[in-house]
Amino acid sequence: MIAFIRNIILNIKISIESFSNFKLRTALAVFGVVLGTLSLITVANVSDALSFKTEQEIAKLGKNLLIVKSDIRHFGPRVFSDSANLTIWDAIAIKDFVQGVQVTLPVANKTFPVRYKDVVLKSSLVMGVNQHFFNVRGLHLSEGSFFTKKEIDNSLKTVVIGSKVADTLFGTENPIGKYIYLYRAPFIVIGTLESIGVDLANVDQDNIIYVPLTTYLRRLVNDIKINLIYIQVVDNKAMPSVQQSIEKLLQIRHKIKKGLENDFSVVDLKDVTSLQTQAMTIVKTLGLITSCLSFVISSIGILSIMVLIVNERKVEIGIRRAVGSRKRDIVWQFLTESSFISLLGAIAGLIVGILLTAIISKLASIPFIISMQGIIVAFFASLITGILSGIYPSKKAIEIQPVQVLKK
């Protein structure tokens, strides 16, 4: 084993001396491997980071969720219905008549001016929700309490506010028990939420004010129309059948005849993530193509350098053959040299790829993740590139006849 390692070290020393005679060509060949490794690792890192972030965003929305949202219904080229066409009764009907539904979360939202003392937010998103909303959505309190059935049944004027709203309105002051004004109506703050950031729809969840749904409908808008219905399904496998049942039920309730456009959409979050997955697949494919082209170009560069080295070292090869070196020793030496230059580029590409990933993660606000799979594939590709580039020069080297070289 020690002799084997010594042999590799010796071959690497010889490689460095040989490549130093062709500095520019060596640099270009190494650059090709660097670019290929860089592309593979960076794309793999960013892809894994985006996948992880998507999983985080889905987890924020809740487990096994379908979303029913209002759509604009077109009756002609310019005439369409009001986009708020779901009602609280639709949510109740879904819970009562669709099998597999665990809980429904009707949601209504609108922007209102909000004021606390002299601090005014001209346009804040206010959401009317029921008492189950926070648990299903996985929202956690930093202080205070959530709504209870009492607040919902009695349409009490209470609010739970996001962390940014709390910071903007109250600063370092404790918001619990304080009154804020939504438009002109006073509401008492009973809870503040932990920060959770932006969701899949690019809505800042920390900048939302939550009120009991009944309070919202009766005291703020005086209407029964809602914007969304979150539906938690009992089993993930039942999602497609529940989605179809909801569509059929709402078509009947909204009196939508066969062939006409629905005034609602039932969205499975998997459909959203599948679109993102398709987009990332395209990016991965383009990255892979770039990497392959880079490795091909670099292999040509390494091949040309190795051929030049073989021609330059004919005397050395002839003497080694004359004193008893076996063909496989010559082959092993040149394969080691070509692999060394390729792996050198891979190491440089790895370092640059990690730095580039860190920059992208910072600028795009995505998690910093190093893909071990990407690193393994990149190093394997660079090793294969080096070996393939060294096969032909090795063959040329063992074809050299000691007698012909020594005669010269």
Secondary structure, DSSP 8 states (H G I E B T S, - for coil): -HHHHHHHHHHHHHHHHHHGGGHHHHHHHHHHHHHHHHHHHHHHHHHHHHHHHHHHHHHHH-SSEEEEEE---BSSSS-B--S--EEHHHHHHHHHHSTTEEEEEEEEEEEEEEEETTEEEEEEEEEEE-TTHHHHHT--EEEE----HHHHHTT--EEEE-HHHHHHHHTTS--TT-EEEETTEEEEEEEEE----B-TT--BGGGEEEEEHHHIIIIII---EESEEEEEES-GGGHHHHHHHHHHHHHHHTT--TTS--SEEEEEHHHHHHHHHHHHHHHHHHHHHHHHHHHHHHHHHHHHHHHHHHHHTHHHHHHHHHTT--HHHHHHHHHHHHHHHHHHHHHHHHHHHHHHHHHHHHHHT------HHHHHHHHHHHHHHHHHHHHHHHHHHHT--HHHHHH-
